[in-house]
Amino acid sequence: MQGEPLGVGVCHCLACQRRTGSVFASLASFRTPYTMTGAAAEYVRAGDQGSRFRFRFCPVCGSNVFHTEEGDSSRVSVAVGAFADPAFSPPRVSVYDCRRHHWVQLPAGVVTFDKDPA
């Protein structure tokens, strides 16, 4: 990806916990268009509010790389871990905070939402 992200956030919903194998997903959103090289496996799931998300995975190692929301072609969300950059910007938003594990501490100033504000 090129340029600064539109935003960086974490999601604690149970679907993201299962999808990532972790206690939350960390995502950075970027403006489209974007370019993908190589092959990707896909998985589509519906969110709590009915939106459909298309997740792309590496077909070799299974790593979650990015996803898009059907009907919203303005942005792409990339897994922060895909950048393998410890200096990457911290999250500014936390969604599905109602499902955050009690021992997960967020950085100061993160705006939290009990569910998805969309």
Stockholm file with secondary structure:
# STOCKHOLM 1.0

chainA/1-118         MQGEPLGVGVCHCLACQRRTGSVFASLASFRTPYTMTGAAAEYVRAGDQGSRFRFRFCPVCGSNVFHTEEGDSSRVSVAVGAFADPAFSPPRVSVYDCRRHHWVQLPAGVVTFDKDPA
#=GR chainA/1-118 SS CCSCCSEEEEECCHHHHHHHTSSCEEEEEEESCCCCCSCCEEEEEECTTSCEEEEEECTTTCCEEEEEETTEEEEEEEEGGGGCCTTSCCCSEEECGGGSCTTCCCCTTCEECSSCCC
#=GC SS_cons         CCSCCSEEEEECCHHHHHHHTSSCEEEEEEESCCCCCSCCEEEEEECTTSCEEEEEECTTTCCEEEEEETTEEEEEEEEGGGGCCTTSCCCSEEECGGGSCTTCCCCTTCEECSSCCC
//
